[in-house]
Amino acid sequence: MKILVTGGAGFIGSAFVRMAAAEGMHIEMCDKMTYAADILRVDSVKSSISVHTADIADTGAMDAIFSSTMPDAVVHFAAETHVDRSIMNPDEFVRTNVTGTATLLRLAAKYKIKKFVHISTDEVYGDLPADTNLKFTETDPLMPNSPYAASKASADMFVRSYIKTFGLPALIVRPSNNYGPWQYPEKLIPLTIAKALLGEKMPVYGKGDNVRTWLFVDDCANGILDLLKNGAAGEIYNIGSHEERKNIEVITSILDIMKADKNLIEFVPDRPGHDFRYAVETDKINSATGWKSRIEFEEGLFRTVNWYLDNKEWLLRKKSEVEGFVKALMAQYAKGKQSN
Ligand SMILES: NC(=O)c1ccc[n+]([C@@H]2O[C@H](COP(=O)([O-])OP(=O)(O)OC[C@H]3O[C@@H](n4cnc5c(N)ncnc54)[C@H](O)[C@@H]3O)[C@@H](O)[C@H]2O)c1
């Protein structure tokens, strides 16, 4: 099967590319190479994939890639993904996540793609109260709270409309929070590891009580591969684990593994619209493909921390790139106002 993978130089997309290439699939990878991309992530399979540098919102460039490669399937990861950046600059999220997805759908219909796998997020459902065992199912309404989540929910609606209006054989995947090697250190786990290495204060939003369900990135990539092969067109599938942790518990576990000083933790004003808890039911993907998450959080976190310690130079180089953004963000939240 020939697959066009968008966002393949990103964190989850690259894990998928490494896994699919190892299975012998023909991969055409397309990425705009934004700040979040790194081609090093697919270095181990570079001889068996083709790489196209292009913006998914650029119809001409994407049409040229579809017509020259004629893929059987599209697996669409490309997105602006950082919630804090979506609060600072929502326009870029509309452009890539909404216009970019709509562009790909139009081309997928034009080139009669046999399967379109759209990677969404559990954040489209909004959040859950702390004191319940409720979990989101695929039929729950979309109640996005951040500009990032709103842009992803909009993209999901476009996918739905192409299924209904044009009969596009598309399906939507909604993963929960991923963690693992190669994640950009603007996200909680690699940022915490980098700060612990440097002995820097680590800002924690609110009291660190927000709960996330943590999914090891290889488990997620595996689930997406299963759905590419056996997921039904027209359907929506959650992908998640049962590993719910408060942010403060995640940070404390990292500091324990690294034997670092817990006094580095510093509580800062919460981010606007910060979702409290996410959790998803995963019975549907399990029935459709037999998939379930395999890596327990303690094992995955231990492997992850050790990967970053082994790849310290990469981690600290990437962290220095985001320094200016993080400082501006903290100053803005401290002032308690949003830019537009
Ligand atoms: N990371 C998570 O925990 C998580 C959880 C649920 C869902 N998701 C979804 O999974 C997908 C991948 O997430 P990730 O964490 O790997 O993101 P990432 O930020 O690491 O990577 C995104 C990739 O998309 C590329 N990209 C951005 N704009 C583009 C454009 N206009 N054209 C082409 N390429 C572009 C970037 O260069 C980058 O390589 C996203 O759709 C995200 O919404 C992520």
Ligand as a Chemical Component Dictionary entry (heavy atoms), coordinates in Angstrom:
data_LIG
# 
_chem_comp.id                   LIG 
_chem_comp.type                 NON-POLYMER 
_chem_comp.pdbx_formal_charge   0 
_chem_comp.three_letter_code    LIG 
# 
loop_
_chem_comp_atom.comp_id 
_chem_comp_atom.atom_id 
_chem_comp_atom.alt_atom_id 
_chem_comp_atom.type_symbol 
_chem_comp_atom.charge 
_chem_comp_atom.model_Cartn_x 
_chem_comp_atom.model_Cartn_y 
_chem_comp_atom.model_Cartn_z 
_chem_comp_atom.pdbx_ordinal 
LIG N1  N1  N 0  0.848  14.986 20.851 1  
LIG C1  C1  C 0  -0.301 14.592 21.395 2  
LIG O1  O1  O 0  -0.356 14.294 22.594 3  
LIG C2  C2  C 0  -1.542 14.464 20.554 4  
LIG C3  C3  C 0  -2.699 13.916 21.133 5  
LIG C4  C4  C 0  -3.852 13.764 20.357 6  
LIG C5  C5  C 0  -3.830 14.135 19.039 7  
LIG N2  N2  N 1  -2.704 14.678 18.475 8  
LIG C6  C6  C 0  -2.738 15.019 17.047 9  
LIG O2  O2  O 0  -1.772 14.201 16.410 10 
LIG C7  C7  C 0  -1.198 14.899 15.300 11 
LIG C8  C8  C 0  0.313  14.919 15.446 12 
LIG O3  O3  O 0  0.643  15.539 16.684 13 
LIG P1  P1  P 0  2.171  15.718 17.115 14 
LIG O4  O4  O 0  2.210  15.800 18.581 15 
LIG O5  O5  O -1 3.023  14.734 16.402 16 
LIG O6  O6  O 0  2.467  17.175 16.526 17 
LIG P2  P2  P 0  3.839  17.909 16.221 18 
LIG O7  O7  O 0  3.591  19.355 16.530 19 
LIG O8  O8  O 0  4.985  17.216 16.866 20 
LIG O9  O9  O 0  4.019  17.715 14.647 21 
LIG C9  C9  C 0  3.195  18.337 13.702 22 
LIG C10 C10 C 0  3.880  18.238 12.346 23 
LIG O10 O10 O 0  3.018  18.869 11.378 24 
LIG C11 C11 C 0  3.821  19.675 10.552 25 
LIG N3  N3  N 0  3.005  20.789 10.022 26 
LIG C12 C12 C 0  2.491  21.839 10.710 27 
LIG N4  N4  N 0  1.832  22.674 9.873  28 
LIG C13 C13 C 0  1.918  22.114 8.635  29 
LIG C14 C14 C 0  1.422  22.500 7.361  30 
LIG N5  N5  N 0  0.714  23.624 7.188  31 
LIG N6  N6  N 0  1.691  21.689 6.303  32 
LIG C15 C15 C 0  2.421  20.544 6.457  33 
LIG N7  N7  N 0  2.930  20.145 7.641  34 
LIG C16 C16 C 0  2.680  20.921 8.721  35 
LIG C17 C17 C 0  4.928  20.204 11.462 36 
LIG O11 O11 O 0  6.052  20.665 10.706 37 
LIG C18 C18 C 0  5.225  18.979 12.304 38 
LIG O12 O12 O 0  6.201  18.153 11.723 39 
LIG C19 C19 C 0  -1.825 16.284 15.301 40 
LIG O13 O13 O 0  -2.868 16.304 14.351 41 
LIG C20 C20 C 0  -2.369 16.446 16.712 42 
LIG O14 O14 O 0  -3.478 17.312 16.725 43 
LIG C21 C21 C 0  -1.557 14.854 19.211 44 
# 
loop_
_chem_comp_bond.comp_id 
_chem_comp_bond.atom_id_1 
_chem_comp_bond.atom_id_2 
_chem_comp_bond.value_order 
_chem_comp_bond.pdbx_ordinal 
LIG N1  C1  SING 1  
LIG C1  O1  DOUB 2  
LIG C1  C2  SING 3  
LIG C2  C3  SING 4  
LIG C2  C21 DOUB 5  
LIG C3  C4  DOUB 6  
LIG C4  C5  SING 7  
LIG C5  N2  DOUB 8  
LIG N2  C6  SING 9  
LIG N2  C21 SING 10 
LIG C6  O2  SING 11 
LIG C6  C20 SING 12 
LIG O2  C7  SING 13 
LIG C7  C8  SING 14 
LIG C7  C19 SING 15 
LIG C8  O3  SING 16 
LIG O3  P1  SING 17 
LIG P1  O4  DOUB 18 
LIG P1  O5  SING 19 
LIG P1  O6  SING 20 
LIG O6  P2  SING 21 
LIG P2  O7  DOUB 22 
LIG P2  O8  SING 23 
LIG P2  O9  SING 24 
LIG O9  C9  SING 25 
LIG C9  C10 SING 26 
LIG C10 O10 SING 27 
LIG C10 C18 SING 28 
LIG O10 C11 SING 29 
LIG C11 N3  SING 30 
LIG C11 C17 SING 31 
LIG N3  C12 SING 32 
LIG N3  C16 SING 33 
LIG C12 N4  DOUB 34 
LIG N4  C13 SING 35 
LIG C13 C14 SING 36 
LIG C13 C16 DOUB 37 
LIG C14 N5  SING 38 
LIG C14 N6  DOUB 39 
LIG N6  C15 SING 40 
LIG C15 N7  DOUB 41 
LIG N7  C16 SING 42 
LIG C17 O11 SING 43 
LIG C17 C18 SING 44 
LIG C18 O12 SING 45 
LIG C19 O13 SING 46 
LIG C19 C20 SING 47 
LIG C20 O14 SING 48 
# 
